[in-house]
């Protein structure tokens, strides 16, 4: 399992940032998962909450990095609904 999958399975709060970096609320459990994966991470505070940023660990960004699938679906839906793109 990837760090992303382990954090999800543990119910940790994850936020999507720009690009492929993973942002997780810096709980004891999340930090333990990240450290067990030997990942490098950055620690920061935003809006009164402590977060960790793990570079290149946001799995969904790697599956569709430029949003091509979402754009294709939108074009198909527009065509089905009678619009042309």
DAQUI-V600055 format. One line per field, one symbol per residue. phi: phi as a letter, one per 40 degrees, with the letter a starting at -180 (. if undefined). burial: # if it has 24 or more other C-alpha atoms within 12 Angstrom, else .. A space follows every 10 residues. Layout:
phi: ???
burial: ???
This chain:
phi: .cddcccccc gccbbcbcgb ccbbdccdcc cccccccfcc abbabafgbc bbbbdgbcdd cccacbgccc cccccccccc cgcbb
burial: ..##.##... .####..... ######...# #.##...... #......... #########. .......... .......... .....
